[in-house]
């Protein structure tokens, strides 16, 4: 999981409740049409076509060489009357050679095209997605949170005061969601209670996705589930397969321990699998389970997760079927994964027990966490930049880099490329107010650009790996996405990780565009 310290001195930006009253509350039903099977003649039938093409040629040559060519010459003699005049005086053997060479040329052309098509990377399309919308009975207010932390008897008064102070600084509103196990007078953090949360969230996402797309459970070829902190046996992927009766030959994967950036990792894994498996449909389920991970101790570095994290999830349908170029929403342009391998990064988000044996996630505080985030983000952008930035920005960056090498890096400030020339929409992980504030300042983004992140944090809290999908949902409902515009999803996670996904809209999505300068 990732988050940000609320105790630093950065200016606090308050999202007033009335500012997000128009925020879209996701519908529980939608319909965009049927989903069928795609077909690709070059990718599926290359070898069959080649065999059928070469077999007649081999047979003709066999007859010609081993049967004295009498039958073949007779055939070509009769064929003479049907060719152009210039060939009528030709020897039948010459006509045979011409036709054979033409046949070979066509087969060679087919072979070249087949090899080219097989080597080309398959496009990955985002057909549609859904986010989990809990029932109103799971909503919690700030007042309820504070009273509940007092009532359970787990926390000392300084810890209650600390959580109360953080709660009003994190940017969360009064309508976020907790699972039923935590909100009981005596919290139920059992394995069964956690399973109930997982089943409710994941099935809720899938039901909404099935309703939107018309997809049937047995049409899923690849299923990927990511949940960092709750990893039961059987797995969550097996839970969904059993619930919906999915095919026994489905490729299922269950990712754990990868924090808030695991959603992008799941997308990247699906992309790799869709390069191998032809005409396939993949479904990604991203969530975090908090029933067993509500920290009950008094260590400040581990209490921050209690105030930030809330219940949520998302389901995403991906495919490499060519028909979704016309009916899908987005095409995956790039995905970049970065994991920093040094002690400061590794320990920045660390699940452990406190001195009294209470399990929780310890977060690096203040400057330590910001340094790790900045270092990881820099590496990610170094890889992502050449993939998405226009040449003008790449040239400016290169010239600045050379000048800094000559004049000294301390004398010349580094040039930060204008990523707004590459992306029109931003889904910055809602890890906390300080994360959003820092990226807004460093990338020179406008309030409009970071509105999806702030509104998601306010309305749903930090839902871990699914946050970026709540943000994209906000963009589609409150802003709009024009055909050809690009959306950048950016997430941080334990390890320490910084992962990016870039999507290009295949068609206009959403209401009439608002003024981005507002």
C-alpha positions as a Python dict, from the first residue, in 0.01 Angstrom:
ca = {
    (1, 'X'): (0, 0, 0),
    (2, 'X'): (109, 355, -45),
    (3, 'X'): (7, 681, 106),
    (4, 'X'): (151, 1010, 210),
    (5, 'X'): (232, 1173, 536),
    (6, 'X'): (-18, 1432, 646),
    (7, 'X'): (215, 1579, 900),
    (8, 'X'): (448, 1767, 666),
    (9, 'X'): (435, 2139, 618),
    (10, 'X'): (293, 2139, 267),
    (11, 'X'): (-3, 2375, 227),
    (12, 'X'): (-326, 2189, 289),
    (13, 'X'): (-593, 2208, 20),
    (14, 'X'): (-942, 2149, 148),
    (15, 'X'): (-1210, 2004, -76),
    (16, 'X'): (-1534, 2144, 52),
    (17, 'X'): (-1832, 1909, 49),
    (18, 'X'): (-2037, 2134, -177),
    (19, 'X'): (-1759, 2124, -439),
    (20, 'X'): (-1812, 1754, -500),
    (21, 'X'): (-2188, 1731, -462),
    (22, 'X'): (-2213, 1690, -839),
    (23, 'X'): (-1968, 1401, -828),
    (24, 'X'): (-2103, 1107, -1016),
    (25, 'X'): (-2235, 814, -815),
    (26, 'X'): (-2191, 510, -1043),
    (27, 'X'): (-2503, 349, -1184),
    (28, 'X'): (-2558, -14, -1098),
    (29, 'X'): (-2675, -107, -1448),
    (30, 'X'): (-2572, -26, -1802),
    (31, 'X'): (-2572, -190, -2142),
    (32, 'X'): (-2338, -130, -2434),
    (33, 'X'): (-2420, -435, -2646),
    (34, 'X'): (-2313, -790, -2700),
    (35, 'X'): (-1967, -939, -2689),
    (36, 'X'): (-1883, -1201, -2953),
    (37, 'X'): (-1589, -1400, -3080),
    (38, 'X'): (-1326, -1230, -3293),
    (39, 'X'): (-1145, -1393, -3587),
    (40, 'X'): (-803, -1337, -3743),
    (41, 'X'): (-721, -1534, -4059),
    (42, 'X'): (-352, -1444, -4064),
    (43, 'X'): (-285, -1517, -3697),
    (44, 'X'): (-488, -1835, -3666),
    (45, 'X'): (-443, -2006, -4004),
    (46, 'X'): (-89, -1924, -4120),
    (47, 'X'): (43, -2278, -4116),
    (48, 'X'): (-277, -2433, -4250),
    (49, 'X'): (-281, -2187, -4540),
    (50, 'X'): (83, -2258, -4622),
    (51, 'X'): (29, -2635, -4617),
    (52, 'X'): (-276, -2610, -4844),
    (53, 'X'): (-83, -2381, -5076),
    (54, 'X'): (233, -2589, -5108),
    (55, 'X'): (58, -2927, -5136),
    (56, 'X'): (-74, -2875, -5493),
    (57, 'X'): (262, -2738, -5602),
    (58, 'X'): (446, -3042, -5465),
    (59, 'X'): (193, -3274, -5626),
    (60, 'X'): (226, -3105, -5967),
    (61, 'X'): (604, -3125, -5957),
    (62, 'X'): (588, -3489, -5854),
    (63, 'X'): (370, -3573, -6154),
    (64, 'X'): (589, -3369, -6385),
    (65, 'X'): (916, -3525, -6276),
    (66, 'X'): (818, -3887, -6227),
    (67, 'X'): (546, -3952, -6483),
    (68, 'X'): (731, -3832, -6792),
    (69, 'X'): (514, -3522, -6784),
    (70, 'X'): (271, -3672, -7043),
    (71, 'X'): (-41, -3600, -6840),
    (72, 'X'): (84, -3258, -6732),
    (73, 'X'): (188, -3156, -7083),
    (74, 'X'): (-154, -3255, -7216),
    (75, 'X'): (-321, -3039, -6951),
    (76, 'X'): (-106, -2741, -7038),
    (77, 'X'): (-164, -2795, -7410),
    (78, 'X'): (-536, -2759, -7355),
    (79, 'X'): (-475, -2463, -7124),
    (80, 'X'): (-292, -2283, -7409),
    (81, 'X'): (-618, -2180, -7571),
    (82, 'X'): (-718, -1986, -7260),
    (83, 'X'): (-407, -1770, -7219),
    (84, 'X'): (-307, -1447, -7389),
    (85, 'X'): (-203, -1450, -7756),
    (86, 'X'): (160, -1388, -7679),
    (87, 'X'): (171, -1724, -7501),
    (88, 'X'): (-8, -1924, -7767),
    (89, 'X'): (310, -2002, -7959),
    (90, 'X'): (504, -2087, -7645),
    (91, 'X'): (611, -2434, -7558),
    (92, 'X'): (383, -2587, -7289),
    (93, 'X'): (692, -2641, -7077),
    (94, 'X'): (755, -2263, -7072),
    (95, 'X'): (397, -2200, -6965),
    (96, 'X'): (442, -2453, -6688),
    (97, 'X'): (753, -2269, -6569),
    (98, 'X'): (577, -1931, -6576),
    (99, 'X'): (276, -2055, -6381),
    (100, 'X'): (501, -2234, -6129),
    (101, 'X'): (706, -1919, -6071),
    (102, 'X'): (390, -1711, -6029),
    (103, 'X'): (253, -1965, -5781),
    (104, 'X'): (579, -1963, -5588),
    (105, 'X'): (579, -1582, -5584),
    (106, 'X'): (230, -1574, -5436),
    (107, 'X'): (324, -1826, -5169),
    (108, 'X'): (639, -1630, -5086),
    (109, 'X'): (434, -1312, -5052),
    (110, 'X'): (193, -1495, -4824),
    (111, 'X'): (483, -1622, -4615),
    (112, 'X'): (629, -1270, -4577),
    (113, 'X'): (292, -1127, -4475),
    (114, 'X'): (234, -1413, -4232),
    (115, 'X'): (572, -1365, -4065),
    (116, 'X'): (515, -991, -4043),
    (117, 'X'): (173, -1036, -3885),
    (118, 'X'): (303, -1295, -3638),
    (119, 'X'): (587, -1066, -3524),
    (120, 'X'): (368, -758, -3485),
    (121, 'X'): (258, -687, -3128),
    (122, 'X'): (-110, -743, -3078),
    (123, 'X'): (-311, -442, -2973),
    (124, 'X'): (-470, -461, -2628),
    (125, 'X'): (-811, -299, -2597),
    (126, 'X'): (-993, -191, -2284),
    (127, 'X'): (-1346, -294, -2372),
    (128, 'X'): (-1505, -153, -2055),
    (129, 'X'): (-1466, -147, -1677),
    (130, 'X'): (-1676, -111, -1363),
    (131, 'X'): (-1609, 9, -1009),
    (132, 'X'): (-1771, -126, -695),
    (133, 'X'): (-2047, 92, -554),
    (134, 'X'): (-2130, -28, -200),
    (135, 'X'): (-2475, 3, -51),
    (136, 'X'): (-2543, 308, 165),
    (137, 'X'): (-2546, 97, 483),
    (138, 'X'): (-2166, 68, 460),
    (139, 'X'): (-2107, 446, 462),
    (140, 'X'): (-1916, 595, 754),
    (141, 'X'): (-1893, 959, 860),
    (142, 'X'): (-1604, 1126, 1037),
    (143, 'X'): (-1813, 1137, 1352),
    (144, 'X'): (-1883, 764, 1337),
    (145, 'X'): (-1514, 686, 1277),
    (146, 'X'): (-1403, 885, 1581),
    (147, 'X'): (-1671, 739, 1807),
    (148, 'X'): (-1599, 388, 1685),
    (149, 'X'): (-1226, 414, 1757),
    (150, 'X'): (-1313, 520, 2111),
    (151, 'X'): (-1577, 251, 2161),
    (152, 'X'): (-1376, -56, 2052),
    (153, 'X'): (-1126, -4, 2336),
    (154, 'X'): (-818, -84, 2128),
    (155, 'X'): (-656, 259, 2125),
    (156, 'X'): (-500, 485, 2384),
    (157, 'X'): (-621, 845, 2397),
    (158, 'X'): (-313, 989, 2215),
    (159, 'X'): (-376, 742, 1932),
    (160, 'X'): (-743, 843, 1914),
    (161, 'X'): (-643, 1211, 1901),
    (162, 'X'): (-382, 1139, 1633),
    (163, 'X'): (-629, 951, 1411),
    (164, 'X'): (-890, 1222, 1458),
    (165, 'X'): (-645, 1492, 1352),
    (166, 'X'): (-534, 1292, 1047),
    (167, 'X'): (-890, 1216, 946),
    (168, 'X'): (-969, 1583, 891),
    (169, 'X'): (-644, 1643, 698),
    (170, 'X'): (-635, 1349, 459),
    (171, 'X'): (-897, 1481, 218),
    (172, 'X'): (-1159, 1212, 287),
    (173, 'X'): (-1526, 1305, 299),
    (174, 'X'): (-1817, 1180, 508),
    (175, 'X'): (-1942, 911, 267),
    (176, 'X'): (-1660, 660, 239),
    (177, 'X'): (-1713, 289, 307),
    (178, 'X'): (-1604, 33, 565),
    (179, 'X'): (-1682, -340, 554),
    (180, 'X'): (-1937, -473, 802),
    (181, 'X'): (-1678, -665, 1004),
    (182, 'X'): (-1499, -347, 1117),
    (183, 'X'): (-1807, -140, 1200),
    (184, 'X'): (-1962, -394, 1440),
    (185, 'X'): (-1961, -287, 1810),
    (186, 'X'): (-1713, -569, 1862),
    (187, 'X'): (-1520, -581, 1532),
    (188, 'X'): (-1516, -917, 1357),
    (189, 'X'): (-1179, -954, 1186),
    (190, 'X'): (-1202, -1328, 1130),
    (191, 'X'): (-1106, -1506, 809),
    (192, 'X'): (-1473, -1563, 728),
    (193, 'X'): (-1554, -1194, 770),
    (194, 'X'): (-1268, -1103, 537),
    (195, 'X'): (-1393, -1357, 282),
    (196, 'X'): (-1736, -1195, 293),
    (197, 'X'): (-1585, -855, 217),
    (198, 'X'): (-1382, -995, -72),
    (199, 'X'): (-1677, -1184, -218),
    (200, 'X'): (-1907, -880, -194),
    (201, 'X'): (-1658, -644, -361),
    (202, 'X'): (-1530, -874, -635),
    (203, 'X'): (-1871, -1016, -730),
    (204, 'X'): (-2018, -666, -722),
    (205, 'X'): (-1755, -548, -973),
    (206, 'X'): (-1802, -852, -1196),
    (207, 'X'): (-2182, -833, -1195),
    (208, 'X'): (-2162, -470, -1306),
    (209, 'X'): (-1908, -556, -1577),
    (210, 'X'): (-2120, -843, -1708),
    (211, 'X'): (-2424, -613, -1720),
    (212, 'X'): (-2230, -348, -1913),
    (213, 'X'): (-2063, -569, -2170),
    (214, 'X'): (-2282, -875, -2210),
    (215, 'X'): (-1977, -1087, -2132),
    (216, 'X'): (-2050, -1436, -2001),
    (217, 'X'): (-1831, -1598, -1731),
    (218, 'X'): (-1745, -1890, -1961),
    (219, 'X'): (-1615, -1648, -2227),
    (220, 'X'): (-1331, -1535, -2000),
    (221, 'X'): (-996, -1680, -2107),
    (222, 'X'): (-769, -1505, -1854),
    (223, 'X'): (-857, -1400, -1497),
    (224, 'X'): (-620, -1189, -1287),
    (225, 'X'): (-701, -1086, -929),
    (226, 'X'): (-481, -858, -722),
    (227, 'X'): (-525, -808, -347),
    (228, 'X'): (-217, -718, -149),
    (229, 'X'): (-294, -810, 213),
    (230, 'X'): (-560, -1083, 209),
    (231, 'X'): (-450, -1410, 50),
    (232, 'X'): (-674, -1699, 153),
    (233, 'X'): (-660, -2058, 35),
    (234, 'X'): (-827, -2127, -207),
    (235, 'X'): (-730, -1800, -372),
    (236, 'X'): (-958, -1508, -451),
    (237, 'X'): (-930, -1600, -820),
    (238, 'X'): (-1056, -1950, -735),
    (239, 'X'): (-1336, -1792, -532),
    (240, 'X'): (-1462, -1605, -837),
    (241, 'X'): (-1418, -1905, -1068),
    (242, 'X'): (-1625, -2119, -831),
    (243, 'X'): (-1893, -1853, -782),
    (244, 'X'): (-1952, -1799, -1154),
    (245, 'X'): (-1876, -2147, -1284),
    (246, 'X'): (-1595, -2038, -1515),
    (247, 'X'): (-1426, -2277, -1757),
    (248, 'X'): (-1177, -2526, -1609),
    (249, 'X'): (-909, -2431, -1864),
    (250, 'X'): (-913, -2060, -1776),
    (251, 'X'): (-571, -1904, -1705),
    (252, 'X'): (-606, -1765, -1350),
    (253, 'X'): (-352, -1560, -1155),
    (254, 'X'): (-366, -1423, -800),
    (255, 'X'): (-124, -1139, -719),
    (256, 'X'): (-45, -1049, -357),
    (257, 'X'): (186, -826, -154),
    (258, 'X'): (232, -571, -434),
    (259, 'X'): (55, -273, -276),
    (260, 'X'): (-147, 4, -433),
    (261, 'X'): (31, -21, -770),
    (262, 'X'): (-78, -383, -825),
    (263, 'X'): (-364, -273, -1050),
    (264, 'X'): (-121, -154, -1317),
    (265, 'X'): (89, -468, -1266),
    (266, 'X'): (-221, -676, -1338),
    (267, 'X'): (-284, -477, -1656),
    (268, 'X'): (77, -531, -1764),
    (269, 'X'): (50, -905, -1695),
    (270, 'X'): (-269, -922, -1900),
    (271, 'X'): (-93, -736, -2181),
    (272, 'X'): (191, -991, -2186),
    (273, 'X'): (-52, -1283, -2189),
    (274, 'X'): (-257, -1130, -2468),
    (275, 'X'): (56, -1118, -2684),
    (276, 'X'): (73, -1497, -2663),
    (277, 'X'): (-291, -1609, -2660),
    (278, 'X'): (-482, -1519, -2976),
    (279, 'X'): (-836, -1384, -2978),
    (280, 'X'): (-853, -1393, -2599),
    (281, 'X'): (-1053, -1205, -2336),
    (282, 'X'): (-895, -1111, -2003),
    (283, 'X'): (-1065, -980, -1689),
    (284, 'X'): (-865, -800, -1419),
    (285, 'X'): (-1005, -760, -1066),
    (286, 'X'): (-832, -503, -843),
    (287, 'X'): (-913, -462, -475),
    (288, 'X'): (-776, -442, -123),
    (289, 'X'): (-925, -617, 176),
    (290, 'X'): (-922, -416, 499),
    (291, 'X'): (-1126, -635, 736),
    (292, 'X'): (-818, -802, 882),
    (293, 'X'): (-593, -502, 831),
    (294, 'X'): (-749, -237, 1053),
    (295, 'X'): (-455, -176, 1283),
    (296, 'X'): (-545, -208, 1653),
    (297, 'X'): (-224, -78, 1812),
    (298, 'X'): (-80, 261, 1900),
    (299, 'X'): (227, 310, 1680),
    (300, 'X'): (183, 633, 1483),
    (301, 'X'): (355, 510, 1167),
    (302, 'X'): (101, 226, 1148),
    (303, 'X'): (-211, 429, 1236),
    (304, 'X'): (-210, 628, 914),
    (305, 'X'): (-358, 335, 719),
    (306, 'X'): (-666, 336, 947),
    (307, 'X'): (-759, 688, 844),
    (308, 'X'): (-681, 660, 471),
    (309, 'X'): (-791, 321, 344),
    (310, 'X'): (-1147, 230, 257),
    (311, 'X'): (-1340, -50, 85),
    (312, 'X'): (-1351, -59, -296),
    (313, 'X'): (-1264, -249, -611),
    (314, 'X'): (-1274, -252, -990),
    (315, 'X'): (-1323, -501, -1275),
    (316, 'X'): (-1162, -441, -1616),
    (317, 'X'): (-1228, -627, -1941),
    (318, 'X'): (-937, -644, -2187),
    (319, 'X'): (-906, -819, -2522),
    (320, 'X'): (-682, -848, -2827),
    (321, 'X'): (-972, -916, -3065),
    (322, 'X'): (-955, -677, -3358),
    (323, 'X'): (-1328, -601, -3350),
    (324, 'X'): (-1282, -407, -3027),
    (325, 'X'): (-1095, -140, -3219),
    (326, 'X'): (-1444, -33, -3324),
    (327, 'X'): (-1646, -111, -3010),
    (328, 'X'): (-1395, -82, -2723),
    (329, 'X'): (-1316, 228, -2520),
    (330, 'X'): (-937, 249, -2513),
    (331, 'X'): (-620, 102, -2659),
    (332, 'X'): (-324, 37, -2429),
    (333, 'X'): (-37, 256, -2551),
    (334, 'X'): (226, 174, -2289),
    (335, 'X'): (276, 23, -1946),
    (336, 'X'): (590, 83, -1740),
    (337, 'X'): (680, -91, -1415),
    (338, 'X'): (959, 23, -1184),
    (339, 'X'): (1069, -130, -853),
    (340, 'X'): (1352, 29, -655),
    (341, 'X'): (1579, -225, -487),
    (342, 'X'): (1743, -64, -185),
    (343, 'X'): (1667, -69, 187),
    (344, 'X'): (1499, 273, 209),
    (345, 'X'): (1258, 182, -72),
    (346, 'X'): (1200, -173, 52),
    (347, 'X'): (1113, -55, 406),
    (348, 'X'): (900, 246, 300),
    (349, 'X'): (579, 39, 318),
    (350, 'X'): (631, -261, 542),
    (351, 'X'): (381, -504, 696),
    (352, 'X'): (489, -618, 1040),
    (353, 'X'): (390, -638, 1407),
    (354, 'X'): (438, -363, 1661),
    (355, 'X'): (601, -415, 2000),
    (356, 'X'): (278, -569, 2137),
    (357, 'X'): (226, -808, 1847),
    (358, 'X'): (-44, -610, 1664),
    (359, 'X'): (-17, -659, 1288),
    (360, 'X'): (-23, -356, 1062),
    (361, 'X'): (150, -171, 780),
    (362, 'X'): (425, 70, 880),
    (363, 'X'): (470, 369, 650),
    (364, 'X'): (781, 581, 621),
    (365, 'X'): (703, 927, 750),
    (366, 'X'): (764, 1274, 611),
    (367, 'X'): (1075, 1337, 402),
    (368, 'X'): (1185, 971, 393),
    (369, 'X'): (872, 865, 206),
    (370, 'X'): (878, 1166, -28),
    (371, 'X'): (1240, 1093, -125),
    (372, 'X'): (1154, 733, -211),
    (373, 'X'): (848, 837, -411),
    (374, 'X'): (1044, 1102, -603),
    (375, 'X'): (1330, 867, -688),
    (376, 'X'): (1097, 594, -810),
    (377, 'X'): (884, 836, -1011),
    (378, 'X'): (1193, 980, -1181),
    (379, 'X'): (1299, 635, -1302),
    (380, 'X'): (950, 557, -1429),
    (381, 'X'): (928, 882, -1625),
    (382, 'X'): (1275, 829, -1774),
    (383, 'X'): (1145, 507, -1930),
    (384, 'X'): (797, 633, -2014),
    (385, 'X'): (899, 970, -2160),
    (386, 'X'): (1044, 849, -2492),
    (387, 'X'): (732, 636, -2548),
    (388, 'X'): (480, 917, -2517),
    (389, 'X'): (642, 1263, -2527),
    (390, 'X'): (645, 1461, -2854),
    (391, 'X'): (984, 1516, -3017),
    (392, 'X'): (992, 1882, -2912),
    (393, 'X'): (991, 1786, -2543),
    (394, 'X'): (1242, 1504, -2592),
    (395, 'X'): (1485, 1740, -2767),
    (396, 'X'): (1453, 1998, -2490),
    (397, 'X'): (1520, 1731, -2230),
    (398, 'X'): (1824, 1599, -2420),
    (399, 'X'): (1974, 1947, -2468),
    (400, 'X'): (1925, 2022, -2098),
    (401, 'X'): (2083, 1690, -2005),
    (402, 'X'): (2393, 1760, -2217),
    (403, 'X'): (2422, 2116, -2086),
    (404, 'X'): (2401, 1995, -1726),
    (405, 'X'): (2678, 1745, -1793),
    (406, 'X'): (2902, 2020, -1931),
    (407, 'X'): (2817, 2304, -1694),
    (408, 'X'): (2754, 2092, -1385),
    (409, 'X'): (2425, 1954, -1262),
    (410, 'X'): (2422, 2179, -956),
    (411, 'X'): (2446, 2499, -1159),
    (412, 'X'): (2175, 2418, -1413),
    (413, 'X'): (1829, 2303, -1302),
    (414, 'X'): (1696, 1987, -1460),
    (415, 'X'): (1433, 2032, -1727),
    (416, 'X'): (1102, 1871, -1637),
    (417, 'X'): (921, 1777, -1960),
    (418, 'X'): (570, 1908, -2010),
    (419, 'X'): (373, 1585, -1981),
    (420, 'X'): (52, 1774, -2054),
    (421, 'X'): (163, 1763, -2418),
    (422, 'X'): (152, 1384, -2399),
    (423, 'X'): (-157, 1331, -2181),
    (424, 'X'): (-491, 1505, -2169),
    (425, 'X'): (-623, 1326, -1860),
    (426, 'X'): (-454, 1222, -1534),
    (427, 'X'): (-543, 942, -1294),
    (428, 'X'): (-298, 1000, -1007),
    (429, 'X'): (-334, 741, -733),
    (430, 'X'): (-542, 883, -449),
    (431, 'X'): (-284, 788, -187),
    (432, 'X'): (-344, 1103, 16),
    (433, 'X'): (-361, 1478, -15),
    (434, 'X'): (15, 1529, 2),
    (435, 'X'): (75, 1293, -292),
    (436, 'X'): (-177, 1477, -508),
    (437, 'X'): (-49, 1819, -402),
    (438, 'X'): (313, 1723, -477),
    (439, 'X'): (243, 1589, -826),
    (440, 'X'): (15, 1881, -908),
    (441, 'X'): (298, 2121, -826),
    (442, 'X'): (583, 1928, -989),
    (443, 'X'): (399, 1862, -1315),
    (444, 'X'): (239, 2208, -1320),
    (445, 'X'): (-109, 2058, -1340),
    (446, 'X'): (-428, 2257, -1307),
    (447, 'X'): (-707, 2197, -1053),
    (448, 'X'): (-904, 2048, -1344),
    (449, 'X'): (-628, 1793, -1408),
    (450, 'X'): (-620, 1665, -1049),
    (451, 'X'): (-994, 1693, -987),
    (452, 'X'): (-1047, 1318, -1053),
    (453, 'X'): (-790, 1228, -785),
    (454, 'X'): (-920, 1475, -526),
    (455, 'X'): (-1284, 1381, -585),
    (456, 'X'): (-1207, 1009, -563),
    (457, 'X'): (-1012, 1054, -240),
    (458, 'X'): (-1296, 1261, -97),
    (459, 'X'): (-1577, 1031, -207),
    (460, 'X'): (-1422, 685, -167),
    (461, 'X'): (-1096, 731, 25),
    (462, 'X'): (-782, 541, -70),
    (463, 'X'): (-913, 216, -220),
    (464, 'X'): (-559, 103, -301),
    (465, 'X'): (-510, -51, -647),
    (466, 'X'): (-862, 34, -764),
    (467, 'X'): (-829, 410, -701),
    (468, 'X'): (-712, 485, -1056),
    (469, 'X'): (-1028, 321, -1193),
    (470, 'X'): (-1257, 530, -973),
    (471, 'X'): (-1069, 828, -1115),
    (472, 'X'): (-1115, 717, -1476),
    (473, 'X'): (-1482, 662, -1397),
    (474, 'X'): (-1500, 1021, -1271),
    (475, 'X'): (-1335, 1151, -1588),
    (476, 'X'): (-1585, 970, -1809),
    (477, 'X'): (-1884, 1096, -1612),
    (478, 'X'): (-1782, 1449, -1516),
    (479, 'X'): (-1529, 1552, -1782),
    (480, 'X'): (-1512, 1389, -2124),
    (481, 'X'): (-1258, 1199, -2332),
    (482, 'X'): (-1227, 1277, -2701),
    (483, 'X'): (-1119, 1025, -2961),
    (484, 'X'): (-739, 1007, -2971),
    (485, 'X'): (-685, 1167, -2629),
    (486, 'X'): (-457, 987, -2385),
    (487, 'X'): (-515, 900, -2020),
    (488, 'X'): (-223, 847, -1782),
    (489, 'X'): (-274, 619, -1483),
    (490, 'X'): (-2, 651, -1218),
    (491, 'X'): (20, 440, -902),
    (492, 'X'): (270, 384, -619),
    (493, 'X'): (309, 74, -408),
    (494, 'X'): (519, -125, -165),
    (495, 'X'): (854, -253, -279),
    (496, 'X'): (889, 43, -360),
    (497, 'X'): (706, 62, -692),
    (498, 'X'): (594, 328, -937),
    (499, 'X'): (384, 197, -1227),
    (500, 'X'): (226, 371, -1525),
    (501, 'X'): (-36, 281, -1784),
    (502, 'X'): (-125, 499, -2082),
    (503, 'X'): (-454, 457, -2270),
    (504, 'X'): (-569, 613, -2597),
    (505, 'X'): (-941, 671, -2645),
    (506, 'X'): (-1088, 489, -2945),
    (507, 'X'): (-1408, 696, -2945),
    (508, 'X'): (-1558, 996, -2763),
    (509, 'X'): (-1661, 910, -2406),
    (510, 'X'): (-1855, 1116, -2155),
    (511, 'X'): (-2054, 1441, -2147),
    (512, 'X'): (-1976, 1769, -2319),
    (513, 'X'): (-1623, 1872, -2222),
    (514, 'X'): (-1587, 2125, -1944),
    (515, 'X'): (-1349, 2418, -1953),
    (516, 'X'): (-1014, 2279, -1845),
    (517, 'X'): (-904, 2620, -1722),
    (518, 'X'): (-1167, 2626, -1451),
}
